[in-house]
Amino acid sequence: MSDLIASLASVTGLSLGLLAGLIWLFAAPASRWPRRWLAALLIVYLVATVHGLSRIASWPLRGGFHPFALSDAPPAPRAIVVLGAGARTVHGQTQKIGLLTLGGAARVLEAARVFRVLDGPWIISSGGAPAGHDMIPESETMKRALVELGVPPDRILLESSSQVTHDEAMLTARMLHDLGIRSCIVVTSDLHMRRALGAFRHEGLEATPAVARDPLDSQSKWLSWLPTPQGMEYSQAVIHDYVGLAWYWWRGWL
């Protein structure tokens, strides 16, 4: 599902839509509908590339959250769980290296901040590699970044098997239960947080949100109202989490 959404909300989706519209136009040159289709397609994709408009549309997903503070922390014992955001693997001739996305880097930065606020609890770095691909698990890429930010490696546990948020919640809950921990601080994006909290609480955990800053917040404000590739990526995430929230509700995973 996520791959389909990413394809449709991208240059691939726009290209296929334009191709379909042109074929329709040549097949029915006297009809107004192909022209309406092309005009609507242009407007939809233009709007989708404007980060500011997507932020407005995403308010129901992200409204109500605030930056994590010590007063928000659940009772000890507790752990931090940082969720993956789709790291990438670059292959060389003989080696490979994992790279965080902008969203993944923002989550790692927030996890390191919360770690310092809470005086060093366990951190579970969660995220596996896509099935059937020669990729480094995202949990390992995030661990490397956490260590670079000053988190001791012996305080980081890896959950490297999950593919989706539901898996992350189930597998992480087992790890925490084995440690005798029932409370966790979930670190993810504001768009993803409602679905993530629902999934973790469904597994019997007392989950507290720690929202990672939107990495596009640091760009020039005027860029938020212009079409950009980053705006399109953000729109993909908005669509993905609206669909994901509905799917999790339907499956009873919240």
Protein Blocks (a to p, Z undefined) as FASTA:
>chain_A
ZZmmmmmmcfklmmmmmmmmmmmmmmmmmbmklmmmmmmmmmmmmmmmmmklmmmmmmmm
mgoiacddfklpccdddddddddehiaddddfkbccddddfklmmmmmmmmmmmmmnnop
acddeddddehiacddfklmmmmmmmmnopafklcccdfkbfbfklmmmmmmmmmmmnop
abdcddddfklmmmmmmmmmmnopacdddddddfklmpcfklmmcccfklmmmmmmmmmm
mmmmmmmmmnopZZ
